Amino acid sequence: MMKKRIFATAIMSLCAVILFAQQQQKVATNYSDEDNQTFVRANLDITKVQQEAEKEVTKIIEDNGLKVDRFNDIVAIQQGKSDEEASPEELKSFNAAAQKIMTTNQQTQMKMVAKME
């Protein structure tokens, strides 16, 4: 479940970067074989960055004493999508993990942009 959310977040981030790049420059409609190969290599590199980030996020969550499923439950609680409750200890662990994850996500986005360039 967490992997799907991380993957979805990464894809959305990638799409946002691509849309921003398209707005900043004229989009070509015909690409050479070399351009296509460059795109494929960049896409593979970005996929590796996303996979590394997924592992890192999972480790952050677990290092803060939570399981990925429980972390996702607390996300739902925070978003008002669950009537469940989290203990003060869980919230403390969640907040610590969430801060580190936000930093990791920012670093991941920068790495993805670098790979795209």
C-alpha positions as CSV (number, residue, x, y, z in Angstrom):
1,M,0.0,0.0,0.0
2,M,2.8,2.4,1.0
3,K,4.7,1.5,-2.1
4,K,1.7,2.4,-4.3
5,R,1.3,5.8,-2.5
6,I,5.0,6.5,-2.8
7,F,5.0,5.5,-6.5
8,A,1.9,7.6,-7.1
9,T,3.5,10.6,-5.4
10,A,6.7,10.1,-7.4
11,I,4.7,9.9,-10.7
12,M,2.7,13.0,-9.8
13,S,6.0,14.8,-9.0
14,L,7.5,13.7,-12.2
15,C,4.4,14.8,-14.2
16,A,4.6,18.2,-12.4
17,V,8.2,18.6,-13.4
18,I,7.5,17.6,-17.0
19,L,4.5,20.0,-17.2
20,F,6.6,22.8,-15.8
21,A,9.4,22.1,-18.3
22,Q,7.0,22.0,-21.2
23,Q,5.6,25.4,-20.1
24,Q,9.1,26.9,-20.0
25,Q,10.1,25.9,-23.5
26,K,8.5,25.0,-26.8
27,V,7.7,21.3,-27.1
28,A,9.1,19.5,-30.1
29,T,6.9,17.0,-31.9
30,N,9.5,15.0,-33.8
31,Y,12.3,13.4,-32.0
32,S,15.5,11.7,-33.4
33,D,16.4,8.1,-32.4
34,E,19.2,9.7,-30.2
35,D,16.6,11.8,-28.4
36,N,14.4,8.8,-27.8
37,Q,17.3,6.8,-26.5
38,T,18.3,9.7,-24.2
39,F,14.7,9.8,-22.9
40,V,14.6,6.1,-22.2
41,R,18.0,6.3,-20.3
42,A,16.7,9.2,-18.3
43,N,13.5,7.4,-17.6
44,L,15.4,4.3,-16.3
45,D,17.6,6.5,-14.2
46,I,14.5,8.2,-12.7
47,T,12.9,4.9,-12.0
48,K,16.0,3.9,-10.0
49,V,15.9,7.1,-8.0
50,Q,12.2,6.4,-7.2
51,Q,13.0,2.9,-6.1
52,E,15.8,4.1,-3.9
53,A,13.6,6.7,-2.4
54,E,10.9,4.1,-1.7
55,K,13.3,2.0,0.2
56,E,14.6,5.0,2.1
57,V,11.1,6.1,3.1
58,T,10.2,2.6,4.3
59,K,13.4,2.6,6.4
60,I,12.6,6.0,7.8
61,I,9.1,4.9,8.9
62,E,10.4,1.7,10.5
63,D,13.4,3.5,12.2
64,N,10.8,5.7,13.8
65,G,9.0,2.7,15.3
66,L,6.1,2.4,12.9
67,K,5.0,-0.1,10.3
68,V,4.2,1.3,6.9
69,D,0.5,0.3,7.1
70,R,0.2,2.1,10.5
71,F,1.9,5.2,9.1
72,N,-0.6,5.2,6.2
73,D,-3.4,4.8,8.8
74,I,-2.2,7.9,10.6
75,V,-2.0,9.8,7.3
76,A,-5.7,9.0,6.8
77,I,-6.4,10.1,10.4
78,Q,-4.6,13.4,9.8
79,Q,-6.5,13.9,6.5
80,G,-9.8,13.3,8.3
81,K,-10.4,10.2,6.3
82,S,-10.5,7.9,9.3
83,D,-12.3,8.0,12.6
84,E,-9.5,5.9,14.1
85,E,-7.2,7.5,16.7
86,A,-3.5,7.5,17.1
87,S,-1.7,7.4,20.5
88,P,0.5,10.3,21.5
89,E,3.6,8.0,21.0
90,E,2.4,7.1,17.5
91,L,1.9,10.8,16.6
92,K,5.4,11.6,17.9
93,S,6.9,8.8,15.8
94,F,4.7,9.8,12.8
95,N,5.7,13.5,13.0
96,A,9.4,12.6,13.2
97,A,9.1,10.3,10.2
98,A,7.0,12.7,8.2
99,Q,9.6,15.5,8.6
100,K,12.4,13.2,7.4
101,I,10.2,11.9,4.5
102,M,9.5,15.5,3.4
103,T,13.3,16.1,3.2
104,T,13.8,12.9,1.4
105,N,11.0,13.8,-1.1
106,Q,12.6,17.1,-1.8
107,Q,16.0,15.5,-2.4
108,T,14.4,12.8,-4.6
109,Q,12.7,15.5,-6.7
110,M,16.0,17.3,-7.2
111,K,17.6,14.0,-8.3
112,M,14.8,13.3,-10.7
113,V,15.1,16.8,-12.3
114,A,18.8,16.3,-12.6
115,K,18.3,13.0,-14.4
116,M,15.7,14.6,-16.7
117,E,18.1,17.4,-17.6
